[in-house]
Amino acid sequence: MAISINHRWSSLLLLAAILGASAPAAAELVLAAPPRETEAKGAEAYDAVASYLSTVIGEKVTYSNPTNWLTYQSNMRKGVYDIVFDGPAFVAWRMHKQQHVPLVKLPGQLSFVVVVKKDEQRIKVISDLAGRTVCGLAPPNHGTLILQYEFSNPSRQPLILETKSFKDSYQGGVSGKCMAAVVHAKIYAGLEAQTPGTRVIFTSRTMANQAITVGPKIPAEKHEMITQALLSPAGKVATLPVLEQFKAAAWLPAKAEEYQGLQVLLQ
C-alpha cells in the first residue's frame, strides 16, 4: 500500500510539474498609440516608455504598433490595449466603454478652425461647405472629426481632400485646391502670420489635450504611482521623444471630467 501511495504522489507531483512548465506566462500589458509614424519611429518613441512603465508597474509592458488606423480601432474595440496615448475623443470613448482612466495629459488645449480664402464670398458659415471640398488630415484626426460632426446628415458632409499636415491643409485652402481648410488653431495663427490670405468661418470648442489612459487590468491602487512616475524627472526622460514630437515641456495630471462626452465626435 505504501508503495502504491508513494507512486500516486510521485505521479501527481510529476503532473503538477508538467502543468506548471506548460502553463502560459502572465499576459503582458500592451501599450499603444495611434499609427502616426512608421513602425521603426514608433518603436523609437514608445519602447522606452514601455520599459519605464514595466519598472513602475512591476509587470511587463510591451509597445504594440498598430500599423494602420483600421487595426488601431479594431484592437481598441476588442480591448487589446491596456495603456494608450491618444486624443480626447478616443480617451472619452475608452472611459465610456472600457473603464479606462486618464492619468496624465499634454499641456494646453486643443482647438481647431475652418478657414477659407479671404476673398471667397460663397462661404460665410460652416454649413455653406456642405458637399464642397475641404483640405484636412484624414479622419479620425480630431480637427476633421469636429468638422464632420457639424453636419448631422452624412450626405451633406464636405468632401475631405486628405493632407499630410496642417500646413499642407492651410496651403491647400490658400491655393484654391480646396474650398476650405481645417487646421489646428495654434498652428493656423502661425501660418496666417507668415502667409496671410484667409479668414476663419468656424472655431471649435476647446478640449483637453491628448492623454495617457490605463485600463481595468491595472488596479486603481497603481494609478497614482504611475501618474507620479510620469510626472517625475525620470518619467520625462523616458517619454522625451513623445514630448518633443508634440512640442511639450512635460506631462500634467489629467482629470476624467475633462473628457466626458467627447466620444460623440466618433459617431
Secondary structure, DSSP 8 states (H G I E B T S, - for coil): -HHHHHHHHHHHHHHHHHHHHHS-----EEEE--S-S-HHHHHHHHHHHHHHHHHHHTS-EEE----SHHHHHHHHHTT--SEEEE-HHHHHHHHHHH--EEEEE-SSEE-EEEEEETT--S--SGGGGTTSEEEEE-TTSHHHHHHHHT-SSGGGS-EEEEESSHHHHHHHHHHTSSSEEEEEHHHHHHHHHHS--EEEEEE---EE--EEEE-TTS-GGGHHHHHHHHHSHHHHHHTHHHHHHTT-S--EE--GGGTTTGGGGG-
